[in-house]
Structures are given as structure tokens and as C-alpha cells.
């Protein structure tokens, strides 16, 4: 299940942030991806919620600002 989440998150991040999947890793975050601005963050949230059929709460929206945390939070929600 974890690999499926990882792969799906990478696919979505790659499309929304317009970066290569091979450049997405544990340390990929809002602070080191120049394309990851506030608008793209919201687009990423929407895409993740739709793909995984989940809804992030307010605290999680602030929390999920890097790849590792996104996978961690989604794993808890599904």
C-alpha cells in the first residue's frame, strides 16, 4: 500500500508542480521547489484529495508542505 501511495503522490506532484518524478524525494518541499507557490500548493491539495478521496483538515493543510509529510498524512487518512 505504501508504494502505491508514494507513486501516486509523486505522479500528482510531478504534474501539479511541473517537475520530474525522479526529482521528487524525501526532502522535496516548498522550500526547495521554486514552482511550489501558494497557488500550486492549493492545486496540489485539491488533486491529492480527489485522487485519494480524502479531505485534509485545517492543521493538515499547513502541515503537508513536503513530500514525506504528504505521504505520512495520506497514509493516516486512508
LINZI-V468886 format. One record per residue. RES is the residue in three letters. SS is DSSP state (helix for helix, strand for strand, loop for the rest). Layout:
res->{RES RES}
ss->{SS SS}
This chain:
res->{UNK UNK UNK UNK UNK UNK UNK UNK UNK UNK UNK UNK UNK UNK UNK UNK UNK UNK UNK UNK UNK UNK UNK UNK UNK UNK UNK UNK UNK UNK UNK UNK UNK UNK UNK UNK UNK UNK UNK UNK UNK UNK UNK UNK UNK UNK UNK UNK UNK UNK UNK UNK UNK UNK UNK UNK UNK UNK UNK UNK UNK UNK UNK UNK UNK UNK UNK UNK UNK UNK UNK UNK UNK UNK UNK UNK UNK UNK}
ss->{loop helix helix helix helix helix helix helix helix helix helix helix helix helix helix helix helix loop loop loop helix helix helix loop loop loop loop loop strand loop loop loop loop loop loop loop loop helix helix helix helix helix helix helix helix helix helix helix helix helix helix helix loop loop loop loop loop helix helix helix helix helix helix loop loop strand helix helix helix helix helix helix helix helix helix helix helix loop}
